[in-house]
């Protein structure tokens, strides 16, 4: 297990188990394992390498790619959670030309997800270390602090974001992770940033969050319980009911970000194994997406984005060997909810 140096991620290091922000500190890195072998109703999808995006940073001892999100012009944006100050923290990938360029860096943020708002078109980032939501212009400029401070008396550890159709934010809050306590929440923030409310609490290190295909409810992953819960929503965006929907047999791996395709299938990323598990809306396991066995030094596939209107999917895969983009054919077409957090 890699330990982070005291700078520049000291705040994150104290969080201990954070799967989206500290690769290897919540689950020991090592040989893939854990998930049950595919059964009669499941299959294996082999992902193919597109390109390497990052290398392990000397300053932090690691790299961790997250938050793949498609801009309307086709550009794929990703974040490098553990990038040190001055190194690219937000990158833009041209998947056709196989090129990557930096679009943003700063001196303090530890960004664990990225999403484009349907309301103002800006790119929203979760800063886990400082409990903030930051927004950028699509070119990476004009940084703004969209939200900071306490929600219902407690500061957030924001991980992933899902936008509703009006542009309001639904944020997974991983409070309680370092203590191993179920203090996680789902927080709703109005699109103007003026009001924030905890919709659900008592969750086990809330991580992935995504609307279902009809915007009737939220799928959320609870990292330290390896389960996916479903929160049904009312007309005003309030939670009307919640239940455990899927229990993920992860072994050494833990549930990370979630994406949903147009058919309602769930793509559950894993931290601790370079694989993604696919379920239908009824909880039936449909497939496991694996990177080739020859790929070495990769121990997480935390996130995925599916091309809008198409089925080409791109997953962020990271480990001591660096940060990579892999591709596979999804089971359904991509929508806004197919950007995994």
C-alpha positions in Angstrom: 0.0 0.0 0.0 1.4 3.4 -1.0 1.4 6.1 1.6 1.2 9.7 0.5 3.8 12.2 1.5 2.7 15.1 3.8 2.4 17.5 0.9 0.4 18.4 -1.1 -2.3 16.0 -0.2 -2.0 15.8 3.6 -5.7 16.5 4.0 -6.6 13.7 1.7 -4.2 11.3 3.4 -6.0 11.7 6.7 -9.2 10.5 4.9 -7.8 7.0 4.9 -10.2 5.0 2.9 -11.2 7.4 0.1 -11.4 5.3 -3.0 -11.9 8.1 -5.5 -9.2 10.2 -4.1 -6.5 8.0 -2.7 -5.7 4.9 -4.7 -4.3 2.2 -2.5 -5.2 3.7 0.8 -8.7 2.2 1.1 -7.9 -1.2 -0.4 -4.5 -2.8 -0.7 -3.1 -2.7 -4.2 -2.1 -6.0 -5.8 -3.2 -8.7 -8.1 -6.7 -8.5 -9.5 -9.3 -10.6 -7.6 -12.5 -10.6 -5.7 -15.4 -10.7 -8.1 -17.1 -14.0 -8.7 -16.4 -15.6 -12.0 -19.1 -14.7 -14.6 -22.0 -17.1 -14.4 -24.5 -18.4 -16.9 -26.2 -15.0 -17.3 -23.0 -12.9 -17.4 -20.2 -12.4 -19.8 -16.8 -10.8 -20.0 -16.1 -7.7 -22.1 -12.5 -7.1 -22.9 -11.5 -3.4 -22.9 -8.8 -2.2 -25.2 -6.2 0.4 -24.4 -6.6 3.8 -26.1 -3.7 5.7 -24.6 -1.7 6.6 -21.5 -2.7 10.0 -20.1 -0.6 10.4 -16.9 2.4 8.9 -15.1 3.0 8.5 -11.4 3.8 11.9 -9.8 7.0 12.0 -7.8 5.5 14.6 -5.5 2.5 12.4 -4.5 3.7 8.9 -5.4 0.7 8.2 -7.5 -1.7 9.2 -10.2 -5.5 8.6 -10.2 -7.8 9.5 -13.1 -11.5 10.1 -12.5 -14.5 12.0 -13.8 -14.6 11.3 -17.5 -17.3 13.6 -19.0 -18.1 14.4 -22.6 -18.4 18.1 -23.7 -21.1 18.7 -26.4 -18.3 19.2 -28.9 -17.0 15.7 -28.3 -14.0 16.4 -26.1 -13.6 14.0 -23.2 -12.6 15.7 -19.9 -10.9 13.8 -17.0 -9.4 14.8 -13.7 -6.2 13.6 -12.1 -7.1 13.5 -8.4 -3.5 13.4 -7.0 -1.8 15.8 -9.4 0.4 18.2 -7.4 0.3 22.0 -7.7 1.4 23.1 -11.2 0.7 19.8 -12.9 -2.4 19.3 -15.0 -5.5 18.6 -12.8 -8.0 18.7 -15.6 -7.2 17.3 -19.0 -9.0 17.2 -22.3 -8.7 14.1 -24.5 -9.4 13.9 -28.3 -10.3 10.2 -28.4 -10.2 10.1 -32.2 -6.7 11.7 -32.6 -5.5 10.2 -29.4 -4.2 13.4 -28.1 -4.4 15.0 -24.6 -3.8 18.5 -23.3 -4.0 20.2 -20.0 -6.8 22.7 -19.4 -6.5 23.6 -15.7 -4.3 23.4 -12.7 -4.1 25.2 -9.4 -2.3 25.1 -6.1 -4.8 23.4 -3.8 -7.6 21.4 -5.4 -8.0 17.6 -5.2 -10.7 17.0 -7.8 -12.5 13.7 -7.7 -15.1 14.2 -10.4 -16.2 16.4 -13.3 -19.6 17.1 -14.9 -20.9 19.7 -17.4 -24.0 21.6 -16.2 -27.1 21.5 -18.5 -28.0 24.9 -17.1 -24.9 27.1 -17.7 -22.6 24.8 -19.7 -19.7 25.1 -17.3 -17.6 22.3 -16.0 -18.2 21.5 -12.3 -15.5 19.8 -10.1 -15.7 18.3 -6.6 -12.8 19.3 -4.4 -12.8 16.5 -1.8 -10.0 17.9 0.3 -11.6 21.3 0.8 -15.3 20.5 0.8 -16.0 22.7 -2.2 -17.6 22.6 -5.6 -15.6 24.6 -8.2 -16.7 25.5 -11.8 -14.7 26.3 -14.9 -15.4 27.6 -18.3 -15.1 24.8 -20.9 -11.7 26.0 -21.9 -10.5 25.6 -18.3 -10.5 29.3 -17.5 -12.6 31.5 -15.3 -12.4 29.3 -12.1 -15.2 30.1 -9.6 -16.0 28.6 -6.2 -19.6 27.6 -6.7 -20.3 26.2 -3.2 -18.3 26.1 0.1 -19.3 25.8 3.7 -21.4 23.6 5.8 -24.6 21.7 4.9 -27.0 21.1 7.8 -24.2 21.8 10.2 -21.4 19.7 8.7 -18.9 20.3 6.0 -19.0 18.0 3.0 -16.4 15.6 1.5 -17.9 15.9 -2.0 -17.1 13.0 -4.3 -19.3 12.7 -7.4 -22.0 14.9 -9.0 -25.3 14.2 -10.9 -27.3 17.0 -12.5 -31.0 16.9 -12.9 -32.7 18.2 -16.1 -33.0 21.7 -14.6 -29.3 21.9 -13.7 -29.6 21.3 -9.9 -26.7 19.3 -8.4 -27.0 16.0 -6.5 -23.6 15.4 -4.7 -22.3 12.3 -3.0 -20.8 13.3 0.3 -18.3 10.7 1.8 -18.4 12.0 5.3 -17.4 9.4 7.9 -15.0 7.6 5.6 -11.9 8.1 7.8 -13.7 7.0 10.9 -15.4 4.0 9.2 -18.7 5.5 10.3 -21.9 5.7 8.2 -22.1 9.5 8.1 -22.3 9.7 4.3 -24.9 11.8 2.6 -26.5 12.8 -0.6 -26.7 16.6 -0.9 -28.8 18.7 -3.2 -27.5 22.1 -4.2 -29.7 24.5 -6.2 -28.2 25.5 -9.6 -27.5 29.0 -8.4 -25.6 27.7 -5.3 -27.8 29.5 -2.9 -29.4 26.5 -1.1 -27.9 23.1 -0.1 -29.9 20.4 1.7 -28.9 16.9 2.8 -31.5 14.6 1.2 -30.3 11.4 2.7 -27.8 10.5 5.5 -26.5 7.5 7.4 -24.8 6.2 4.3 -21.6 4.2 4.2 -19.1 6.5 2.4 -21.3 7.6 -0.4 -19.3 7.6 -3.7 -21.0 7.1 -7.1 -24.2 8.9 -7.9 -26.3 8.9 -11.0 -29.9 9.4 -12.0 -31.7 6.5 -13.6 -32.7 6.8 -17.3 -36.0 8.4 -16.5 -34.8 10.8 -13.8 -37.2 9.2 -11.3 -34.5 8.3 -8.8 -30.8 8.1 -7.9 -28.4 5.2 -7.9 -25.7 5.6 -5.3 -22.8 3.4 -4.4 -21.7 3.0 -0.7 -18.0 2.3 -0.8 -17.5 0.7 2.6 -20.5 -1.6 2.3 -20.0 -2.6 -1.4 -23.6 -1.9 -2.2 -25.7 0.2 -4.5 -28.8 1.9 -3.1 -31.7 3.4 -4.9 -33.3 6.7 -3.8 -36.7 7.4 -5.3 -37.4 11.1 -5.8 -40.5 13.2 -5.7 -41.5 16.0 -8.0 -39.6 18.5 -6.0 -36.4 16.4 -6.0 -36.9 15.2 -2.5 -36.2 11.5 -1.5 -39.5 9.7 -1.0 -38.0 6.2 -0.3 -34.6 4.4 -0.3 -33.5 0.8 -0.3 -30.5 -1.4 -1.0 -30.8 -2.4 -4.6 -27.6 -4.4 -5.4 -24.9 -6.0 -3.3 -21.6 -6.1 -5.1 -19.4 -9.1 -4.5 -16.2 -7.1 -4.8 -13.7 -9.1 -2.8 -10.7 -6.7 -2.3 -12.3 -4.2 -4.6 -14.8 -1.5 -3.6 -17.7 0.3 -5.3 -16.7 3.6 -6.9 -18.4 5.7 -9.5 -21.7 4.9 -11.4 -22.8 5.6 -14.9 -26.2 4.7 -16.5 -27.0 4.1 -20.2 -30.1 4.9 -22.1 -31.5 1.4 -21.4 -31.1 1.9 -17.6 -28.1 -0.4 -17.2 -25.7 0.5 -14.4 -21.9 0.6 -14.9 -20.3 0.2 -11.5 -16.6 1.2 -11.4 -14.3 -0.6 -9.0 -11.4 0.6 -6.9 -9.0 -2.1 -6.1 -9.5 -4.0 -9.4 -9.3 -2.7 -13.0 -12.8 -3.8 -13.9 -16.4 -2.5 -14.2 -19.4 -4.5 -13.4 -22.6 -4.0 -15.4 -26.1 -4.6 -14.0 -29.6 -4.0 -15.3 -32.2 -1.9 -13.5 -33.5 -5.1 -11.7 -30.1 -5.9 -10.3 -29.2 -8.7 -12.6 -25.5 -8.8 -13.4 -25.0 -8.6 -17.2 -21.3 -8.4 -17.7 -17.9 -7.6 -16.3 -15.6 -5.3 -18.3 -11.9 -6.3 -17.8 -8.7 -4.9 -19.0 -6.3 -7.4 -20.7 -4.5 -9.7 -18.4 -1.2 -8.4 -19.8 -1.8 -4.9 -18.4 0.5 -4.5 -15.4 0.5 -1.9 -12.7 -3.2 -1.1 -12.9 -5.5 -1.6 -9.9 -8.6 0.5 -10.4 -11.2 1.3 -13.0 -13.1 3.9 -11.1 -15.2 5.6 -13.8 -16.6 5.4 -17.3 -18.3 7.6 -19.9 -20.3 6.5 -22.9 -20.3 8.5 -26.1 -23.6 10.5 -26.3 -25.9 8.7 -28.7 -23.4 6.0 -29.3 -22.1 2.9 -27.5 -18.4 3.5 -27.5 -17.4 3.7 -23.8 -14.2 5.0 -22.2 -13.0 4.0 -18.8 -10.4 5.6 -16.6 -7.9 3.0 -15.3 -5.1 3.8 -12.9 -2.4 2.3 -10.7 1.4 2.4 -10.1 1.8 1.9 -13.9 0.2 5.2 -14.6 -3.2 6.6 -15.7 -4.8 5.2 -18.9 -7.9 5.4 -21.0 -9.5 2.1 -22.1 -12.4 1.6 -24.4 -15.2 -1.0 -24.9 -18.6 -1.4 -26.4 -21.3 -0.5 -23.9 -24.6 -2.4 -23.8 -26.7 0.7 -24.3 -26.3 4.2 -25.8 -24.8 7.1 -23.9 -26.8 9.9 -22.4 -26.0 12.7 -19.9 -26.2 10.1 -17.1 -23.6 8.0 -18.9 -20.8 10.3 -17.7 -19.8 8.6 -14.5 -19.9 11.4 -11.9 
